[in-house]
Amino acid sequence: MVRAVETVAGWRERIDLPDWGIARLPAKLDTGARTSSLHVEDLRALPGGVVAFDVVLSRRSPDRRVRIEAPVVRTTRVRSSNGILTLRHVVRTRLRMGPIEREIDVSLFDRGPMIHRMLIGRSGLTGIAVSADRRYAITRPRRSKPREAP
């Protein structure tokens, strides 16, 4: 039985992680990845199966960050696109992307050299078709600054 697609999203969208107070974070929707991944720095294990980490909100302004503490759902091995196998902590949070809101599992990793701070994998894209030739199909792109008159 073929399931109907509820929403068509672009390969890049702006997402919110409302449980953590994060809004309009650029994310790449990647049907080739199983689990979603978030760029974090200063990841530390705390007692009781909790991790603390900084979410870096902007590549241009690395001081813009949010400190988060979250329980670890699991630890998993992830093979990156360059073939390197890493052990990663996975946490769960709410994702909001346009009209869609759901809980997703997110692996925590230093994605410093990557363009996108967040990657949304297949497990977070259930019921969503990703259009490879569209960006911001269900969310708005970055707000542009008004141009000054000449």
N, CA, C and O atoms as a GROMACS GRO file, in nm:
protein
  600
    1MET      N    1   0.084  -0.118   0.000
    1MET     CA    2   0.000   0.000   0.000
    1MET      C    3   0.089   0.124   0.000
    1MET      O    4   0.181   0.134   0.080
    2VAL      N    5   0.061   0.216  -0.087
    2VAL     CA    6   0.136   0.341  -0.097
    2VAL      C    7   0.068   0.446  -0.011
    2VAL      O    8  -0.053   0.466  -0.020
    3ARG      N    9   0.147   0.512   0.073
    3ARG     CA   10   0.093   0.616   0.160
    3ARG      C   11   0.102   0.752   0.092
    3ARG      O   12   0.202   0.782   0.027
    4ALA      N   13  -0.001   0.831   0.107
    4ALA     CA   14  -0.002   0.965   0.048
    4ALA      C   15   0.094   1.056   0.123
    4ALA      O   16   0.106   1.050   0.245
    5VAL      N   17   0.163   1.140   0.047
    5VAL     CA   18   0.254   1.237   0.105
    5VAL      C   19   0.172   1.355   0.155
    5VAL      O   20   0.089   1.409   0.081
    6GLU      N   21   0.195   1.394   0.279
    6GLU     CA   22   0.119   1.503   0.337
    6GLU      C   23   0.172   1.639   0.294
    6GLU      O   24   0.093   1.730   0.269
    7THR      N   25   0.303   1.655   0.287
    7THR     CA   26   0.365   1.784   0.265
    7THR      C   27   0.487   1.769   0.174
    7THR      O   28   0.555   1.667   0.178
    8VAL      N   29   0.512   1.870   0.092
    8VAL     CA   30   0.634   1.874   0.011
    8VAL      C   31   0.721   1.986   0.066
    8VAL      O   32   0.680   2.102   0.068
    9ALA      N   33   0.842   1.951   0.109
    9ALA     CA   34   0.936   2.048   0.164
    9ALA      C   35   1.053   2.064   0.068
    9ALA      O   36   1.077   1.978  -0.017
   10GLY      N   37   1.123   2.173   0.081
   10GLY     CA   38   1.243   2.194   0.002
   10GLY      C   39   1.362   2.123   0.065
   10GLY      O   40   1.353   2.077   0.179
   11TRP      N   41   1.472   2.115  -0.006
   11TRP     CA   42   1.590   2.046   0.049
   11TRP      C   43   1.654   2.128   0.161
   11TRP      O   44   1.734   2.076   0.238
   12ARG      N   45   1.619   2.257   0.168
   12ARG     CA   46   1.663   2.343   0.279
   12ARG      C   47   1.540   2.413   0.334
   12ARG      O   48   1.459   2.467   0.258
   13GLU      N   49   1.528   2.412   0.468
   13GLU     CA   50   1.416   2.478   0.536
   13GLU      C   51   1.468   2.541   0.664
   13GLU      O   52   1.577   2.508   0.711
   14ARG      N   53   1.390   2.632   0.720
   14ARG     CA   54   1.418   2.690   0.852
   14ARG      C   55   1.335   2.613   0.954
   14ARG      O   56   1.215   2.593   0.934
   15ILE      N   57   1.399   2.568   1.061
   15ILE     CA   58   1.329   2.488   1.160
   15ILE      C   59   1.338   2.553   1.298
   15ILE      O   60   1.425   2.636   1.324
   16ASP      N   61   1.245   2.513   1.385
   16ASP     CA   62   1.247   2.554   1.525
   16ASP      C   63   1.264   2.430   1.611
   16ASP      O   64   1.214   2.322   1.577
   17LEU      N   65   1.336   2.446   1.721
   17LEU     CA   66   1.345   2.344   1.825
   17LEU      C   67   1.288   2.410   1.951
   17LEU      O   68   1.364   2.455   2.037
   18PRO      N   69   1.154   2.416   1.962
   18PRO     CA   70   1.089   2.498   2.065
   18PRO      C   71   1.122   2.458   2.208
   18PRO      O   72   1.125   2.544   2.296
   19ASP      N   73   1.148   2.331   2.235
   19ASP     CA   74   1.182   2.290   2.371
   19ASP      C   75   1.312   2.355   2.418
   19ASP      O   76   1.335   2.370   2.538
   20TRP      N   77   1.396   2.392   2.324
   20TRP     CA   78   1.526   2.450   2.356
   20TRP      C   79   1.532   2.600   2.326
   20TRP      O   80   1.638   2.661   2.340
   21GLY      N   81   1.420   2.659   2.286
   21GLY     CA   82   1.416   2.802   2.258
   21GLY      C   83   1.491   2.843   2.133
   21GLY      O   84   1.538   2.956   2.122
   22ILE      N   85   1.504   2.751   2.038
   22ILE     CA   86   1.577   2.778   1.913
   22ILE      C   87   1.475   2.799   1.801
   22ILE      O   88   1.385   2.718   1.781
   23ALA      N   89   1.492   2.910   1.728
   23ALA     CA   90   1.400   2.943   1.620
   23ALA      C   91   1.476   2.974   1.491
   23ALA      O   92   1.584   3.032   1.493
   24ARG      N   93   1.416   2.934   1.381
   24ARG     CA   94   1.463   2.968   1.246
   24ARG      C   95   1.607   2.922   1.217
   24ARG      O   96   1.684   2.994   1.154
   25LEU      N   97   1.641   2.805   1.263
   25LEU     CA   98   1.773   2.748   1.237
   25LEU      C   99   1.772   2.687   1.097
   25LEU      O  100   1.684   2.607   1.065
   26PRO      N  101   1.869   2.723   1.011
   26PRO     CA  102   1.872   2.663   0.878
   26PRO      C  103   1.904   2.514   0.890
   26PRO      O  104   1.994   2.474   0.965
   27ALA      N  105   1.832   2.432   0.815
   27ALA     CA  106   1.853   2.288   0.818
   27ALA      C  107   1.848   2.233   0.676
   27ALA      O  108   1.775   2.282   0.590
   28LYS      N  109   1.927   2.130   0.656
   28LYS     CA  110   1.926   2.059   0.529
   28LYS      C  111   1.845   1.932   0.549
   28LYS      O  112   1.868   1.858   0.645
   29LEU      N  113   1.750   1.905   0.460
   29LEU     CA  114   1.670   1.784   0.466
   29LEU      C  115   1.740   1.680   0.380
   29LEU      O  116   1.756   1.698   0.260
   30ASP      N  117   1.783   1.571   0.443
   30ASP     CA  118   1.870   1.473   0.378
   30ASP      C  119   1.809   1.334   0.386
   30ASP      O  120   1.816   1.269   0.490
   31THR      N  121   1.750   1.288   0.276
   31THR     CA  122   1.688   1.157   0.274
   31THR      C  123   1.792   1.045   0.273
   31THR      O  124   1.757   0.929   0.290
   32GLY      N  125   1.917   1.079   0.254
   32GLY     CA  126   2.024   0.979   0.257
   32GLY      C  127   2.072   0.948   0.398
   32GLY      O  128   2.138   0.846   0.420
   33ALA      N  129   2.039   1.032   0.493
   33ALA     CA  130   2.079   1.011   0.633
   33ALA      C  131   1.961   0.950   0.708
   33ALA      O  132   1.846   0.988   0.686
   34ARG      N  133   1.989   0.857   0.796
   34ARG     CA  134   1.881   0.795   0.874
   34ARG      C  135   1.838   0.886   0.990
   34ARG      O  136   1.720   0.913   1.007
   35THR      N  137   1.936   0.932   1.068
   35THR     CA  138   1.907   1.010   1.188
   35THR      C  139   1.941   1.156   1.164
   35THR      O  140   2.031   1.189   1.088
   36SER      N  141   1.868   1.243   1.230
   36SER     CA  142   1.898   1.386   1.224
   36SER      C  143   2.025   1.413   1.304
   36SER      O  144   2.059   1.337   1.395
   37SER      N  145   2.094   1.521   1.270
   37SER     CA  146   2.219   1.555   1.336
   37SER      C  147   2.225   1.705   1.360
   37SER      O  148   2.184   1.784   1.275
   38LEU      N  149   2.277   1.744   1.476
   38LEU     CA  150   2.284   1.884   1.514
   38LEU      C  151   2.427   1.920   1.549
   38LEU      O  152   2.496   1.845   1.619
   39HIS      N  153   2.472   2.036   1.502
   39HIS     CA  154   2.606   2.085   1.535
   39HIS      C  155   2.608   2.133   1.679
   39HIS      O  156   2.532   2.222   1.716
   40VAL      N  157   2.696   2.073   1.759
   40VAL     CA  158   2.711   2.114   1.899
   40VAL      C  159   2.859   2.129   1.931
   40VAL      O  160   2.946   2.069   1.867
   41GLU      N  161   2.886   2.210   2.032
   41GLU     CA  162   3.022   2.223   2.084
   41GLU      C  163   3.016   2.206   2.235
   41GLU      O  164   2.910   2.219   2.295
   42ASP      N  165   3.129   2.178   2.295
   42ASP     CA  166   3.143   2.162   2.440
   42ASP      C  167   3.044   2.059   2.494
   42ASP      O  168   2.974   2.085   2.591
   43LEU      N  169   3.040   1.943   2.430
   43LEU     CA  170   2.954   1.834   2.472
   43LEU      C  171   3.014   1.765   2.594
   43LEU      O  172   3.129   1.721   2.591
   44ARG      N  173   2.935   1.757   2.701
   44ARG     CA  174   2.983   1.694   2.825
   44ARG      C  175   2.876   1.600   2.880
   44ARG      O  176   2.758   1.633   2.881
   45ALA      N  177   2.920   1.482   2.926
   45ALA     CA  178   2.830   1.389   2.993
   45ALA      C  179   2.816   1.432   3.138
   45ALA      O  180   2.915   1.462   3.205
   46LEU      N  181   2.692   1.435   3.186
   46LEU     CA  182   2.662   1.469   3.324
   46LEU      C  183   2.608   1.343   3.394
   46LEU      O  184   2.572   1.247   3.327
   47PRO      N  185   2.602   1.343   3.526
   47PRO     CA  186   2.546   1.227   3.596
   47PRO      C  187   2.399   1.204   3.558
   47PRO      O  188   2.328   1.296   3.520
   48GLY      N  189   2.357   1.078   3.568
   48GLY     CA  190   2.216   1.046   3.543
   48GLY      C  191   2.179   1.031   3.398
   48GLY      O  192   2.061   1.042   3.364
   49GLY      N  193   2.275   1.007   3.309
   49GLY     CA  194   2.244   0.988   3.168
   49GLY      C  195   2.203   1.114   3.095
   49GLY      O  196   2.124   1.109   3.001
   50VAL      N  197   2.256   1.228   3.140
   50VAL     CA  198   2.225   1.357   3.080
   50VAL      C  199   2.350   1.412   3.016
   50VAL      O  200   2.461   1.389   3.064
   51VAL      N  201   2.334   1.486   2.906
   51VAL     CA  202   2.446   1.556   2.843
   51VAL      C  203   2.417   1.705   2.841
   51VAL      O  204   2.302   1.748   2.834
   52ALA      N  205   2.523   1.784   2.847
   52ALA     CA  206   2.515   1.929   2.832
   52ALA      C  207   2.593   1.964   2.707
   52ALA      O  208   2.697   1.905   2.679
   53PHE      N  209   2.543   2.062   2.631
   53PHE     CA  210   2.609   2.100   2.506
   53PHE      C  211   2.566   2.239   2.466
   53PHE      O  212   2.462   2.289   2.509
   54ASP      N  213   2.648   2.302   2.382
   54ASP     CA  214   2.616   2.432   2.324
   54ASP      C  215   2.569   2.411   2.181
   54ASP      O  216   2.636   2.344   2.102
   55VAL      N  217   2.454   2.469   2.147
   55VAL     CA  218   2.408   2.471   2.009
   55VAL      C  219   2.455   2.603   1.951
   55VAL      O  220   2.415   2.710   1.997
   56VAL      N  221   2.541   2.596   1.849
   56VAL     CA  222   2.594   2.716   1.784
   56VAL      C  223   2.494   2.755   1.677
   56VAL      O  224   2.471   2.680   1.582
   57LEU      N  225   2.435   2.872   1.692
   57LEU     CA  226   2.323   2.912   1.607
   57LEU      C  227   2.364   2.969   1.472
   57LEU      O  228   2.284   2.969   1.378
   58SER      N  229   2.487   3.016   1.460
   58SER     CA  230   2.528   3.082   1.337
   58SER      C  231   2.674   3.054   1.306
   58SER      O  232   2.759   3.056   1.395
   59ARG      N  233   2.703   3.027   1.180
   59ARG     CA  234   2.843   3.011   1.139
   59ARG      C  235   2.916   3.144   1.142
   59ARG      O  236   3.035   3.150   1.173
   60ARG      N  237   2.843   3.252   1.110
   60ARG     CA  238   2.905   3.385   1.104
   60ARG      C  239   2.930   3.444   1.242
   60ARG      O  240   3.023   3.523   1.260
   61SER      N  241   2.847   3.407   1.339
   61SER     CA  242   2.858   3.459   1.475
   61SER      C  243   2.866   3.343   1.573
   61SER      O  244   2.766   3.308   1.636
   62PRO      N  245   2.985   3.283   1.589
   62PRO     CA  246   2.996   3.164   1.674
   62PRO      C  247   2.967   3.190   1.822
   62PRO      O  248   2.950   3.096   1.899
   63ASP      N  249   2.959   3.316   1.860
   63ASP     CA  250   2.924   3.348   1.999
   63ASP      C  251   2.773   3.336   2.024
   63ASP      O  252   2.729   3.332   2.138
   64ARG      N  253   2.696   3.331   1.916
   64ARG     CA  254   2.551   3.313   1.931
   64ARG      C  255   2.526   3.164   1.955
   64ARG      O  256   2.529   3.084   1.862
   65ARG      N  257   2.500   3.130   2.080
   65ARG     CA  258   2.482   2.990   2.116
   65ARG      C  259   2.384   2.977   2.231
   65ARG      O  260   2.358   3.073   2.304
   66VAL      N  261   2.332   2.856   2.245
   66VAL     CA  262   2.238   2.825   2.352
   66VAL      C  263   2.293   2.703   2.425
   66VAL      O  264   2.333   2.605   2.362
   67ARG      N  265   2.294   2.709   2.558
   67ARG     CA  266   2.340   2.596   2.641
   67ARG      C  267   2.219   2.508   2.672
   67ARG      O  268   2.117   2.557   2.721
   68ILE      N  269   2.230   2.379   2.643
   68ILE     CA  270   2.120   2.284   2.659
   68ILE      C  271   2.166   2.167   2.746
   68ILE      O  272   2.281   2.126   2.740
   69GLU      N  273   2.074   2.116   2.825
   69GLU     CA  274   2.093   1.989   2.895
   69GLU      C  275   1.977   1.899   2.855
   69GLU      O  276   1.862   1.943   2.856
   70ALA      N  277   2.007   1.773   2.820
   70ALA     CA  278   1.903   1.682   2.774
   70ALA      C  279   1.940   1.538   2.810
   70ALA      O  280   2.058   1.503   2.811
   71PRO      N  281   1.840   1.456   2.839
   71PRO     CA  282   1.869   1.315   2.866
   71PRO      C  283   1.910   1.243   2.737
   71PRO      O  284   1.857   1.270   2.629
   72VAL      N  285   2.003   1.151   2.750
   72VAL     CA  286   2.048   1.071   2.636
   72VAL      C  287   1.947   0.959   2.614
   72VAL      O  288   1.915   0.885   2.707
   73VAL      N  289   1.896   0.947   2.492
   73VAL     CA  290   1.801   0.843   2.455
   73VAL      C  291   1.877   0.714   2.424
   73VAL      O  292   1.835   0.605   2.462
   74ARG      N  293   1.989   0.730   2.356
   74ARG     CA  294   2.076   0.616   2.322
   74ARG      C  295   2.209   0.669   2.273
   74ARG      O  296   2.224   0.788   2.245
   75THR      N  297   2.304   0.580   2.264
   75THR     CA  298   2.432   0.612   2.200
   75THR      C  299   2.442   0.520   2.080
   75THR      O  300   2.413   0.401   2.089
   76THR      N  301   2.483   0.575   1.968
   76THR     CA  302   2.483   0.497   1.845
   76THR      C  303   2.609   0.522   1.763
   76THR      O  304   2.677   0.624   1.780
   77ARG      N  305   2.639   0.429   1.675
   77ARG     CA  306   2.750   0.447   1.581
   77ARG      C  307   2.694   0.503   1.452
   77ARG      O  308   2.594   0.453   1.399
   78VAL      N  309   2.759   0.607   1.401
   78VAL     CA  310   2.714   0.671   1.278
   78VAL      C  311   2.831   0.676   1.180
   78VAL      O  312   2.941   0.718   1.215
   79ARG      N  313   2.806   0.633   1.059
   79ARG     CA  314   2.907   0.642   0.953
   79ARG      C  315   2.878   0.767   0.871
   79ARG      O  316   2.773   0.776   0.807
   80SER      N  317   2.968   0.862   0.873
   80SER     CA  318   2.947   0.988   0.801
   80SER      C  319   2.966   0.968   0.652
   80SER      O  320   3.007   0.862   0.607
   81SER      N  321   2.935   1.072   0.575
   81SER     CA  322   2.945   1.063   0.429
   81SER      C  323   3.089   1.038   0.382
   81SER      O  324   3.109   0.989   0.271
   82ASN      N  325   3.188   1.071   0.466
   82ASN     CA  326   3.327   1.044   0.426
   82ASN      C  327   3.374   0.908   0.474
   82ASN      O  328   3.492   0.874   0.459
   83GLY      N  329   3.282   0.827   0.532
   83GLY     CA  330   3.313   0.690   0.568
   83GLY      C  331   3.366   0.669   0.709
   83GLY      O  332   3.393   0.555   0.746
   84ILE      N  333   3.382   0.774   0.786
   84ILE     CA  334   3.436   0.762   0.921
   84ILE      C  335   3.324   0.724   1.018
   84ILE      O  336   3.218   0.785   1.018
   85LEU      N  337   3.350   0.623   1.101
   85LEU     CA  338   3.253   0.576   1.199
   85LEU      C  339   3.277   0.647   1.332
   85LEU      O  340   3.389   0.646   1.383
   86THR      N  341   3.172   0.709   1.389
   86THR     CA  342   3.185   0.779   1.517
   86THR      C  343   3.074   0.731   1.611
   86THR      O  344   2.968   0.688   1.568
   87LEU      N  345   3.102   0.741   1.740
   87LEU     CA  346   3.004   0.710   1.843
   87LEU      C  347   2.939   0.842   1.884
   87LEU      O  348   3.008   0.937   1.919
   88ARG      N  349   2.805   0.848   1.879
   88ARG     CA  350   2.735   0.973   1.907
   88ARG      C  351   2.623   0.954   2.009
   88ARG      O  352   2.556   0.850   2.013
   89HIS      N  353   2.605   1.056   2.092
   89HIS     CA  354   2.489   1.060   2.182
   89HIS      C  355   2.369   1.106   2.102
   89HIS      O  356   2.380   1.192   2.015
   90VAL      N  357   2.253   1.047   2.133
   90VAL     CA  358   2.128   1.085   2.067
   90VAL      C  359   2.032   1.135   2.175
   90VAL      O  360   2.013   1.070   2.278
   91VAL      N  361   1.971   1.251   2.150
   91VAL     CA  362   1.872   1.308   2.239
   91VAL      C  363   1.743   1.326   2.161
   91VAL      O  364   1.741   1.314   2.039
   92ARG      N  365   1.635   1.354   2.232
   92ARG     CA  366   1.504   1.372   2.167
   92ARG      C  367   1.453   1.512   2.196
   92ARG      O  368   1.465   1.561   2.308
   93THR      N  369   1.396   1.575   2.094
   93THR     CA  370   1.336   1.707   2.112
   93THR      C  371   1.225   1.726   2.010
   93THR      O  372   1.209   1.647   1.917
   94ARG      N  373   1.149   1.833   2.029
   94ARG     CA  374   1.043   1.867   1.934
   94ARG      C  375   1.100   1.947   1.818
   94ARG      O  376   1.181   2.038   1.838
   95LEU      N  377   1.058   1.913   1.698
   95LEU     CA  378   1.094   1.984   1.576
   95LEU      C  379   0.968   2.050   1.523
   95LEU      O  380   0.862   1.989   1.517
   96ARG      N  381   0.981   2.177   1.484
   96ARG     CA  382   0.873   2.247   1.415
   96ARG      C  383   0.930   2.297   1.283
   96ARG      O  384   1.033   2.365   1.280
   97MET      N  385   0.860   2.263   1.175
   97MET     CA  386   0.903   2.306   1.042
   97MET      C  387   0.776   2.343   0.966
   97MET      O  388   0.703   2.257   0.917
   98GLY      N  389   0.751   2.473   0.958
   98GLY     CA  390   0.627   2.518   0.896
   98GLY      C  391   0.509   2.461   0.974
   98GLY      O  392   0.502   2.478   1.096
   99PRO      N  393   0.415   2.394   0.905
   99PRO     CA  394   0.297   2.340   0.973
   99PRO      C  395   0.322   2.207   1.045
   99PRO      O  396   0.232   2.155   1.111
  100ILE      N  397   0.443   2.153   1.033
  100ILE     CA  398   0.474   2.021   1.088
  100ILE      C  399   0.537   2.037   1.226
  100ILE      O  400   0.627   2.119   1.245
  101GLU      N  401   0.490   1.957   1.321
  101GLU     CA  402   0.552   1.953   1.453
  101GLU      C  403   0.554   1.809   1.500
  101GLU      O  404   0.451   1.741   1.498
  102ARG      N  405   0.672   1.762   1.542
  102ARG     CA  406   0.687   1.625   1.588
  102ARG      C  407   0.813   1.610   1.672
  102ARG      O  408   0.901   1.695   1.668
  103GLU      N  409   0.819   1.501   1.748
  103GLU     CA  410   0.941   1.470   1.823
  103GLU      C  411   1.036   1.394   1.731
  103GLU      O  412   0.994   1.308   1.654
  104ILE      N  413   1.164   1.428   1.740
  104ILE     CA  414   1.264   1.358   1.660
  104ILE      C  415   1.384   1.325   1.748
  104ILE      O  416   1.409   1.390   1.850
  105ASP      N  417   1.457   1.224   1.707
  105ASP     CA  418   1.586   1.192   1.769
  105ASP      C  419   1.693   1.266   1.693
  105ASP      O  420   1.691   1.274   1.570
  106VAL      N  421   1.789   1.322   1.768
  106VAL     CA  422   1.895   1.403   1.709
  106VAL      C  423   2.029   1.356   1.763
  106VAL      O  424   2.050   1.351   1.884
  107SER      N  425   2.121   1.321   1.672
  107SER     CA  426   2.256   1.288   1.716
  107SER      C  427   2.334   1.418   1.732
  107SER      O  428   2.318   1.512   1.653
  108LEU      N  429   2.419   1.422   1.833
  108LEU     CA  430   2.496   1.543   1.864
  108LEU      C  431   2.637   1.524   1.812
  108LEU      O  432   2.702   1.424   1.842
  109PHE      N  433   2.684   1.621   1.732
  109PHE     CA  434   2.814   1.606   1.668
  109PHE      C  435   2.869   1.743   1.631
  109PHE      O  436   2.792   1.836   1.608
  110ASP      N  437   3.000   1.754   1.626
  110ASP     CA  438   3.063   1.879   1.582
  110ASP      C  439   3.060   1.882   1.430
  110ASP      O  440   3.144   1.820   1.365
  111ARG      N  441   2.964   1.956   1.374
  111ARG     CA  442   2.949   1.971   1.229
  111ARG      C  443   3.015   2.101   1.184
  111ARG      O  444   2.973   2.160   1.084
  112GLY      N  445   3.116   2.146   1.257
  112GLY     CA  446   3.182   2.274   1.232
  112GLY      C  447   3.211   2.304   1.086
  112GLY      O  448   3.178   2.413   1.039
  113PRO      N  449   3.273   2.211   1.013
  113PRO     CA  450   3.305   2.242   0.874
  113PRO      C  451   3.185   2.238   0.779
  113PRO      O  452   3.196   2.277   0.663
  114MET      N  453   3.071   2.190   0.828
  114MET     CA  454   2.953   2.177   0.743
  114MET      C  455   2.879   2.311   0.731
  114MET      O  456   2.884   2.393   0.823
  115ILE      N  457   2.813   2.332   0.620
  115ILE     CA  458   2.739   2.456   0.596
  115ILE      C  459   2.617   2.465   0.687
  115ILE      O  460   2.591   2.570   0.745
  116HIS      N  461   2.542   2.356   0.700
  116HIS     CA  462   2.417   2.357   0.776
  116HIS      C  463   2.440   2.312   0.919
  116HIS      O  464   2.506   2.210   0.943
  117ARG      N  465   2.386   2.387   1.014
  117ARG     CA  466   2.397   2.355   1.156
  117ARG      C  467   2.319   2.230   1.190
  117ARG      O  468   2.350   2.161   1.288
  118MET      N  469   2.217   2.199   1.110
  118MET     CA  470   2.133   2.083   1.137
  118MET      C  471   2.100   2.010   1.009
  118MET      O  472   2.081   2.070   0.903
  119LEU      N  473   2.094   1.879   1.022
  119LEU     CA  474   2.057   1.792   0.912
  119LEU      C  475   1.937   1.711   0.960
  119LEU      O  476   1.943   1.649   1.066
  120ILE      N  477   1.829   1.710   0.884
  120ILE     CA  478   1.710   1.632   0.919
  120ILE      C  479   1.712   1.505   0.835
  120ILE      O  480   1.704   1.510   0.712
  121GLY      N  481   1.724   1.391   0.902
  121GLY     CA  482   1.731   1.263   0.834
  121GLY      C  483   1.595   1.201   0.811
  121GLY      O  484   1.492   1.257   0.849
  122ARG      N  485   1.594   1.083   0.747
  122ARG     CA  486   1.470   1.014   0.708
  122ARG      C  487   1.374   0.991   0.824
  122ARG      O  488   1.253   1.005   0.808
  123SER      N  489   1.428   0.955   0.942
  123SER     CA  490   1.338   0.925   1.053
  123SER      C  491   1.258   1.048   1.097
  123SER      O  492   1.152   1.033   1.157
  124GLY      N  493   1.306   1.167   1.068
  124GLY     CA  494   1.233   1.290   1.099
  124GLY      C  495   1.148   1.341   0.985
  124GLY      O  496   1.080   1.442   0.998
  125LEU      N  497   1.153   1.270   0.872
  125LEU     CA  498   1.083   1.318   0.752
  125LEU      C  499   0.964   1.231   0.712
  125LEU      O  500   0.916   1.241   0.599
  126THR      N  501   0.916   1.148   0.802
  126THR     CA  502   0.803   1.060   0.771
  126THR      C  503   0.684   1.142   0.723
  126THR      O  504   0.643   1.238   0.789
  127GLY      N  505   0.627   1.104   0.608
  127GLY     CA  506   0.511   1.174   0.554
  127GLY      C  507   0.545   1.302   0.480
  127GLY      O  508   0.455   1.374   0.437
  128ILE      N  509   0.674   1.332   0.464
  128ILE     CA  510   0.717   1.454   0.396
  128ILE      C  511   0.797   1.414   0.272
  128ILE      O  512   0.888   1.332   0.281
  129ALA      N  513   0.762   1.471   0.158
  129ALA     CA  514   0.842   1.453   0.038
  129ALA      C  515   0.939   1.570   0.031
  129ALA      O  516   0.903   1.684   0.061
  130VAL      N  517   1.062   1.541  -0.009
  130VAL     CA  518   1.164   1.646  -0.020
  130VAL      C  519   1.189   1.672  -0.168
  130VAL      O  520   1.228   1.583  -0.243
  131SER      N  521   1.167   1.797  -0.208
  131SER     CA  522   1.189   1.838  -0.346
  131SER      C  523   1.334   1.884  -0.360
  131SER      O  524   1.376   1.980  -0.296
  132ALA      N  525   1.410   1.815  -0.445
  132ALA     CA  526   1.552   1.846  -0.462
  132ALA      C  527   1.576   1.978  -0.534
  132ALA      O  528   1.686   2.032  -0.527
  133ASP      N  529   1.475   2.031  -0.602
  133ASP     CA  530   1.495   2.155  -0.677
  133ASP      C  531   1.430   2.276  -0.609
  133ASP      O  532   1.419   2.382  -0.671
  134ARG      N  533   1.387   2.261  -0.483
  134ARG     CA  534   1.324   2.373  -0.413
  134ARG      C  535   1.391   2.395  -0.278
  134ARG      O  536   1.434   2.300  -0.213
  135ARG      N  537   1.398   2.520  -0.238
  135ARG     CA  538   1.440   2.558  -0.104
  135ARG      C  539   1.326   2.636  -0.041
  135ARG      O  540   1.254   2.708  -0.109
  136TYR      N  541   1.310   2.620   0.089
  136TYR     CA  542   1.209   2.694   0.164
  136TYR      C  543   1.069   2.680   0.103
  136TYR      O  544   1.001   2.780   0.078
  137ALA      N  545   1.028   2.558   0.079
  137ALA     CA  546   0.896   2.533   0.022
  137ALA      C  547   0.786   2.549   0.128
  137ALA      O  548   0.673   2.582   0.093
  138ILE      N  549   0.818   2.526   0.257
  138ILE     CA  550   0.716   2.538   0.361
  138ILE      C  551   0.755   2.637   0.471
  138ILE      O  552   0.677   2.662   0.563
  139THR      N  553   0.874   2.693   0.463
  139THR     CA  554   0.916   2.797   0.558
  139THR      C  555   0.972   2.914   0.480
  139THR      O  556   0.996   2.904   0.359
  140ARG      N  557   0.992   3.025   0.549
  140ARG     CA  558   1.046   3.144   0.482
  140ARG      C  559   1.198   3.145   0.490
  140ARG      O  560   1.255   3.104   0.591
  141PRO      N  561   1.263   3.193   0.385
  141PRO     CA  562   1.409   3.207   0.391
  141PRO      C  563   1.449   3.315   0.491
  141PRO      O  564   1.364   3.380   0.551
  142ARG      N  565   1.578   3.332   0.507
  142ARG     CA  566   1.631   3.432   0.600
  142ARG      C  567   1.573   3.568   0.569
  142ARG      O  568   1.555   3.606   0.453
  143ARG      N  569   1.545   3.642   0.674
  143ARG     CA  570   1.494   3.779   0.655
  143ARG      C  571   1.607   3.864   0.600
  143ARG      O  572   1.717   3.869   0.656
  144SER      N  573   1.581   3.930   0.491
  144SER     CA  574   1.684   4.018   0.436
  144SER      C  575   1.671   4.156   0.497
  144SER      O  576   1.562   4.201   0.532
  145LYS      N  577   1.784   4.223   0.509
  145LYS     CA  578   1.784   4.359   0.562
  145LYS      C  579   1.733   4.455   0.455
  145LYS      O  580   1.763   4.438   0.337
  146PRO      N  581   1.656   4.555   0.496
  146PRO     CA  582   1.606   4.650   0.396
  146PRO      C  583   1.722   4.726   0.332
  146PRO      O  584   1.818   4.765   0.397
  147ARG      N  585   1.708   4.746   0.204
  147ARG     CA  586   1.813   4.820   0.131
  147ARG      C  587   1.801   4.970   0.160
  147ARG      O  588   1.691   5.024   0.173
  148GLU      N  589   1.915   5.033   0.169
  148GLU     CA  590   1.914   5.178   0.190
  148GLU      C  591   1.899   5.247   0.056
  148GLU      O  592   1.949   5.200  -0.046
  149ALA      N  593   1.830   5.358   0.057
  149ALA     CA  594   1.810   5.434  -0.066
  149ALA      C  595   1.943   5.496  -0.108
  149ALA      O  596   2.021   5.539  -0.024
  150PRO      N  597   1.970   5.500  -0.240
  150PRO     CA  598   2.099   5.557  -0.287
  150PRO      C  599   2.111   5.703  -0.263
  150PRO      O  600   2.213   5.763  -0.297
   0.00000   0.00000   0.00000
